[in-house]
Amino acid sequence: MQTVILKLKQASIALGVLPKDLQNLVQMGVICPARRRNVCWFDMKVLLEAKVAFYLKESLGSSSELLARFTEAFSENLGQVETKDPRDICLRSRPLNHTDAVEIKIPVRSLARELKNQIPLASAFKDLPKGRKRPGWKKDFLRSIRKAAADLDDISEGEILKVVRESRVGQKKLPEITVVARSKTKSA
């Protein structure tokens, strides 16, 4: 994997999540980035751990305690995996009464590829402290508002509300759960 070190806001851009959501993962102990002078620094390994944690959270809706345990198990295995071409990983969680385990397959290869494609966005994003505006921000903002107003000129308010409602409904959809039947193979 390439050597990349990002701050929290840049890492959130690379992961495609809100900075607050990434900060919550750090505060809950799900991921543990390096800290220097009270600033979190995310390398490629921690970014991939965070990507997997968000993937699991999105698909399973797990509690932060389970998410931290899954991420820790993944992190331990990540050190043993080739970092140039990670393979998909299957996590197993077995109840204490030694019954059959629940398996969760994580598509690490596609998540790592997605992360590598998002890294250039993060490096272009300046991590300015909150409240500090860059020079010329008002002109850029007004130009964007005028352009948006011109683009929306022929669209009614009802159509805009309809699209917003559809978008919100799409965000509330539960993850897809499918059943895959597997036969146990007997060894001689």
Buried (B, 14 or more C-beta within 10 A) or exposed (E): BEEBBBBBBBBBBBBEBEBEEBBEBBEBEBBBBEEEEEEBBBBBBBBBBBBBBBBBBEBBEBEBEBBBBBBBBBBEEBEEEEEEEBEEBEBEEEEEEEEEEEEBEBBBEEBBEBBBEBBEEBEEBEBEEEEEEEEEEEEEEEEEEEEEEEEEEEEEEEEEEEEEEEEEEEEEEEEEEEEEEEEEEEEE
